[in-house]
Amino acid sequence: MDDRKYCVWLASIPGIGSRRFLSLMQYFKSAKNVFNCGYNEIVNSGVVSAEIANVIIKNRNIEKIDSYIKKVIENEIQIIIYSDEIYPKNLANIYDPPPVLYMKGSIKPEDELAIGIVGSRKASEYGLKVAEKLSYQLTKEGVTVISGMAIGIDSAAHNGVIKAGGRTIAVFGCGLLNVYPKSGYALCRDIIKHGAVISEYPIGMEARPEFFPARNRIISGLSKGIVVVEAGLKSGTLITTDFALEQGRDVFAVPGSINSPNSKGTNNLIKNGAKLIDCVEDILNELNINNIGNNSNNIFNNNITDSSLNELETKILNIIGSTGCSLDNIIQQTGFNTGDIISTVTMLEIRGYITQVNGIYYRGLNA
């Protein structure tokens, strides 16, 4: 009988994580062999404790396994085993790849060129705008966008891809029959049309807080690099960056206002060595992606035409441009009184037109 269903069985047992699964497979050669082994054989393997060996024995029920597989098929969910050719290559190379993935939609070879975009659930308009525009532009460059379909930055990233007609993959922190958040059913359907939704959890598993950190390692594992758009200092998003660094992925961060709690995490990432980005080229160049076309633009508008701005405000914003500028350079290039410049810069920051990170001013949401 196909070993696949036994892999599904073994991966679903409480206490059997990805590392134990792979160790058991290495020792017993197949999941079916684990199913057929006695308690003493499992304990003597040294792979699991006596307690987990008992759990394995108690969960051996072939009728229950067959019933579960039937339910998976009826719900048009595909099972991908670690050894399958379709299993994502980026993910296969991390320390603890999920042994079984459930998927709706499709994963294609071109999805190896992928960038993860993550951030706060309580995102600002600035963050939502940046996440959607970044994902839209990455899509136009042939890049697949990976995220977690949560409200806020995740959903904005997926929506940017959908608007661009590209490919995106959402990683669930629950089973695929339990869309989370509940408001995400329409977005989920759109993502499936433009890529896939995947999960390592059994299809009926409900979302639990402890599942999301493990989910985050898959988001970074599928990606060449991770972009953090907005995150507080204690944001769960930063767990994704920790996984990314462990997995040898690049970490990028979008600068935000020093006055915004949602930007303290991203600004701190930049202080600690994350790559500051304000345009798609920053990502593509860093990753040596050579398919840069004519669709890449700065995240922020290049020309300021806001009629509510006075001459000095407009000049300052144009000097800052797409790459950022220090206060000294702004003063040197404007020709206005220094006191007027400093007060104008302060007001522009308060109004959301500019944001300052490490002494450099960048365009903000309203620019």
C-alpha positions in Angstrom: 0.0 0.0 0.0 1.2 3.5 -0.8 3.4 4.9 2.0 1.8 8.3 1.6 -1.1 7.7 3.8 1.2 6.4 6.5 3.2 9.6 6.2 0.0 11.6 6.7 -0.8 9.5 9.8 2.7 9.8 11.3 2.9 13.6 10.7 -0.4 14.1 12.4 0.5 12.4 15.7 0.9 14.8 18.7 4.6 15.1 19.6 5.9 14.1 16.2 7.4 17.2 14.8 9.3 17.5 11.6 12.7 16.5 13.0 11.3 13.4 14.8 9.4 12.5 11.7 12.5 12.6 9.5 14.5 10.7 12.1 11.9 8.0 12.3 11.8 7.7 8.5 15.6 7.5 8.4 15.6 4.7 11.1 12.6 2.7 10.0 12.9 3.4 6.2 9.2 4.1 5.8 6.2 5.5 7.7 4.4 2.1 7.1 7.2 0.4 9.0 6.6 2.7 11.9 2.9 1.8 11.8 3.7 -1.9 11.9 6.4 -1.8 14.6 5.8 -2.7 18.2 6.2 -0.5 21.2 9.6 -1.9 22.2 11.0 -1.5 18.6 9.9 2.2 18.6 11.4 2.9 22.0 14.7 1.0 21.2 15.2 3.2 18.1 16.1 6.0 20.5 14.3 8.5 18.3 11.3 9.1 20.6 10.5 8.9 24.3 8.5 6.1 25.8 5.6 8.5 26.2 5.6 9.4 22.5 5.9 5.8 21.6 2.7 5.1 23.5 1.0 7.9 21.6 2.1 6.4 18.3 0.7 3.0 19.3 -2.6 4.4 20.5 -3.1 6.3 17.3 -2.8 3.3 15.0 -6.2 3.0 13.4 -6.2 2.1 9.6 -9.9 2.8 9.3 -9.5 6.3 10.8 -6.6 7.0 8.4 -8.5 5.9 5.4 -11.5 8.0 6.4 -9.3 11.0 6.9 -7.7 10.6 3.5 -11.1 10.3 1.9 -12.2 13.6 3.5 -9.0 15.3 2.2 -9.8 14.1 -1.3 -13.5 15.1 -1.1 -12.5 18.6 -0.2 -10.1 18.8 -3.3 -7.1 19.2 -1.1 -3.8 17.9 -2.4 -1.3 16.1 -0.1 2.4 16.9 -0.7 5.0 14.6 0.9 8.5 15.8 1.7 9.9 13.3 -0.9 7.6 14.4 -3.7 9.1 16.2 -6.7 6.6 19.0 -6.4 7.7 19.7 -2.8 9.1 23.3 -2.8 12.8 23.2 -3.1 13.4 26.4 -1.0 11.4 24.8 1.8 13.1 21.4 1.5 16.4 23.0 2.4 15.5 24.4 5.8 16.5 22.8 9.1 13.0 21.5 9.9 10.8 21.3 6.7 7.2 20.1 7.3 7.0 16.4 6.3 3.5 16.8 4.9 1.9 19.9 3.3 -1.8 20.3 2.4 -2.5 22.5 -0.5 -5.3 24.0 -2.5 -4.3 25.6 -5.7 -0.9 24.9 -7.4 2.8 25.3 -6.8 4.9 25.9 -9.9 8.6 25.8 -10.5 8.7 29.6 -10.9 7.5 30.0 -7.3 11.1 29.3 -6.3 11.7 33.0 -7.1 9.7 34.2 -4.1 9.7 37.0 -1.6 7.8 37.0 1.7 6.0 40.1 2.8 4.9 40.3 6.4 3.9 42.9 9.0 1.5 44.1 11.6 -2.2 43.0 11.7 -3.0 46.5 13.0 -1.4 48.2 10.0 -1.6 51.9 9.3 -2.7 53.2 5.9 1.0 53.9 5.2 1.8 50.2 5.8 -1.1 48.9 3.8 -0.2 51.2 0.9 3.4 50.1 0.8 2.7 46.4 1.2 0.3 46.4 -1.7 2.5 48.5 -4.0 5.6 46.4 -3.2 3.8 43.2 -3.9 2.3 44.6 -7.1 5.7 45.7 -8.4 7.4 42.4 -7.4 4.7 40.5 -9.3 5.4 42.6 -12.4 9.0 41.4 -12.1 7.9 37.8 -12.1 8.4 37.2 -8.4 5.9 35.1 -6.3 4.8 36.8 -3.1 4.5 34.7 0.1 2.5 35.7 3.2 0.2 34.5 5.8 -3.3 35.9 4.8 -3.7 37.6 8.2 -5.5 40.9 8.3 -3.3 44.0 7.8 0.0 43.8 5.9 -0.4 40.1 4.9 -3.7 40.7 3.2 -2.5 43.9 1.5 0.5 41.9 0.1 -1.8 39.2 -1.4 -4.2 41.8 -2.8 -1.3 43.6 -4.6 -0.5 40.3 -6.4 -4.1 39.7 -7.3 -4.4 43.2 -8.8 -1.2 42.6 -10.8 -2.4 39.1 -12.0 0.6 37.3 -10.6 1.3 34.4 -8.2 1.0 34.4 -4.4 1.1 31.7 -1.7 -0.6 31.9 1.7 0.6 29.8 4.6 -2.1 28.9 7.1 -1.6 28.5 10.9 -4.5 26.1 10.9 -6.1 23.4 8.7 -7.3 24.3 5.3 -10.9 23.7 6.2 -10.7 26.5 8.8 -9.9 29.8 7.0 -8.4 32.2 9.5 -9.4 35.0 9.9 -13.1 34.2 9.2 -13.3 37.3 7.1 -10.8 35.9 4.7 -12.9 33.5 2.6 -13.1 35.7 -0.4 -9.4 36.5 -0.3 -8.6 32.8 0.1 -10.6 32.0 -3.0 -8.7 34.6 -5.0 -5.3 33.4 -3.7 -6.1 29.8 -4.8 -6.8 31.2 -8.3 -3.5 33.0 -8.3 -1.3 30.4 -6.6 -2.0 28.3 -3.5 -2.9 28.2 0.2 -0.9 25.6 2.1 -0.6 24.3 5.6 1.3 21.6 7.6 -1.7 21.1 9.9 -4.4 18.4 9.5 -7.3 19.9 7.4 -9.7 20.2 10.3 -7.3 21.8 12.8 -8.4 25.1 14.2 -6.1 28.1 14.6 -4.1 28.2 17.8 -1.7 30.9 18.9 1.2 28.4 19.2 0.8 27.4 15.6 1.7 30.7 14.1 5.4 30.8 15.0 5.8 27.4 13.3 3.8 28.7 10.4 6.2 31.6 10.1 9.2 29.3 9.4 7.4 28.1 6.3 6.8 31.6 5.0 10.5 32.4 5.3 11.4 28.9 4.1 9.5 29.3 0.9 11.2 32.7 0.2 14.5 34.0 -1.0 14.1 37.0 1.4 11.6 38.5 3.8 10.3 42.1 3.6 9.0 43.5 6.9 6.7 46.5 6.2 5.4 47.4 9.7 6.1 45.7 13.0 6.1 46.7 16.7 9.0 45.9 18.9 7.2 42.8 20.3 5.4 41.9 17.1 5.0 38.3 16.1 6.3 39.3 12.7 9.8 39.5 14.1 9.6 35.7 14.7 9.6 35.4 10.9 12.7 37.4 10.6 14.4 35.2 13.2 13.6 32.2 11.1 14.7 34.0 8.0 18.1 34.7 9.5 18.5 31.1 10.7 17.6 29.9 7.2 20.1 32.2 5.5 17.5 34.4 4.0 17.9 38.1 3.4 15.8 40.4 5.7 14.6 43.7 4.3 12.7 46.5 6.2 10.6 49.5 5.1 11.4 52.5 7.2 8.6 54.1 9.1 7.9 57.1 11.3 9.7 57.3 14.6 6.4 58.4 16.2 4.6 55.2 15.1 4.6 52.1 17.4 4.1 50.0 14.3 7.5 51.2 12.9 9.6 50.6 16.0 10.2 47.0 15.1 11.1 47.7 11.5 13.3 50.7 12.3 15.1 48.6 14.9 15.7 45.9 12.3 17.4 48.5 10.1 19.5 49.6 13.1 20.6 45.9 13.5 21.5 45.3 9.9 18.4 44.6 8.0 18.5 46.1 4.5 16.5 49.4 4.2 14.3 49.4 1.1 12.3 52.1 -0.6 11.9 50.5 -4.0 11.7 47.1 -5.7 15.1 47.5 -7.2 16.6 47.4 -3.7 15.3 43.8 -3.3 16.0 42.6 -6.8 19.5 43.9 -6.9 20.4 42.5 -3.5 19.2 39.0 -4.6 20.9 39.3 -8.0 17.5 39.0 -9.8 18.2 40.3 -13.3 14.7 40.5 -14.7 14.3 44.2 -13.6 11.9 45.7 -16.1 10.3 49.0 -16.6 7.6 48.4 -14.0 9.7 49.0 -10.9 9.1 52.3 -9.2 9.9 53.9 -5.9 7.4 52.9 -3.2 6.6 56.6 -2.9 5.5 59.0 -5.7 8.4 60.6 -7.5 6.9 64.1 -8.1 5.1 66.1 -5.5 2.0 67.9 -6.9 -0.1 68.3 -3.7 -1.7 71.8 -3.9 -1.9 72.0 -0.1 1.8 72.2 0.2 3.7 75.5 0.1 6.9 76.2 -1.9 9.3 75.2 0.9 7.4 72.0 1.7 7.3 71.0 -1.9 11.0 71.7 -2.4 12.0 69.7 0.7 9.9 66.7 -0.5 11.5 66.8 -4.0 15.0 67.0 -2.5 14.3 63.9 -0.3 13.1 62.2 -3.5 13.1 58.4 -3.7 16.4 57.8 -1.9 16.1 59.8 1.3 18.2 62.8 2.5 19.8 64.1 5.7 18.7 67.3 7.3 22.1 68.9 6.5 21.7 68.1 2.8 18.1 69.5 2.9 19.4 72.7 4.4 22.2 73.0 1.9 20.0 72.5 -1.2 17.0 74.6 -0.3 18.5 78.1 0.2 15.9 78.9 2.8 16.4 80.1 6.4 17.6 77.2 8.6 15.0 77.8 11.3 12.2 77.8 8.7 13.6 74.5 7.2 13.8 72.7 10.6 10.2 73.8 11.6 8.9 72.8 8.1 10.6 69.4 8.3 9.1 68.8 11.8 5.6 69.7 10.5 6.0 67.5 7.4 6.9 64.6 9.7 3.9 65.2 12.0 1.6 65.4 9.0 2.9 62.1 7.6 4.7 63.4 4.5 8.1 62.3 5.7 9.6 59.8 8.1 13.0 59.8 9.7 15.2 56.7 10.3 18.8 57.0 11.7 19.0 60.7 10.7 17.8 60.2 7.2 14.4 61.5 6.0 12.2 59.4 3.6 8.9 60.0 1.9 5.9 59.1 4.0 2.4 58.0 3.4 1.0 61.3 2.1 4.0 62.1 -0.2 
